Amino acid sequence: MLSRDAVLEGPLPAEIQALFRICNEPGYRPLPDMLRRLEAKGWIDTAGETHLVTLTGRTVIER
């Protein structure tokens, strides 16, 4: 799947749950496949082993 296709697909329930858990559970580590999907959609950035939810990712959670 191309990254632009992933963005057009919109959020899946599992992705919303993963974003929520990244924000609220400091020890939560999503599976690598989920991290790739969230990064492809621009909802998280990864710095080292820290996953940062972007403003776009926050918007997805708050909708």
C-alpha positions in Angstrom: 0.0 0.0 0.0 1.3 3.4 -0.9 1.5 6.0 1.9 -0.9 8.3 0.1 -3.4 5.4 0.0 -3.0 4.9 3.7 -3.9 8.5 4.4 -7.0 8.4 2.2 -8.1 5.2 3.9 -8.8 7.2 7.1 -8.4 6.0 10.6 -9.1 2.4 11.6 -10.3 1.6 15.1 -7.1 -0.2 16.0 -5.1 2.9 14.9 -7.2 5.2 17.0 -6.7 2.9 19.9 -2.9 2.8 19.4 -2.7 6.6 19.2 -4.7 6.9 22.4 -2.5 4.4 24.2 0.7 6.1 23.0 -0.7 9.4 24.5 -1.9 7.9 27.8 0.2 4.9 28.6 4.0 5.8 28.9 5.1 2.1 28.7 3.0 1.2 25.7 4.9 -0.1 22.7 2.8 -0.7 19.5 3.7 -3.5 17.1 6.2 -2.4 14.4 3.5 -2.8 11.7 1.2 -0.4 13.5 4.1 2.1 14.0 4.7 2.0 10.2 1.0 2.6 9.5 0.8 5.5 11.9 4.1 7.1 10.6 2.9 6.6 7.0 -0.3 8.6 7.8 1.7 11.3 9.5 0.1 10.7 12.9 3.3 10.0 14.8 7.0 10.8 14.6 9.7 8.6 16.1 12.8 10.0 17.8 15.0 7.1 18.9 12.6 4.9 20.8 10.2 7.7 21.7 6.9 7.9 19.7 5.5 11.5 19.4 1.9 12.0 18.4 1.8 14.8 15.8 -0.9 17.6 15.7 -2.6 15.6 13.0 -2.6 12.5 15.2 -4.0 14.5 18.1 -6.8 15.7 15.8 -7.7 12.0 14.9 -8.0 11.1 18.6 -10.1 14.1 19.5 -12.6 13.6 16.7 
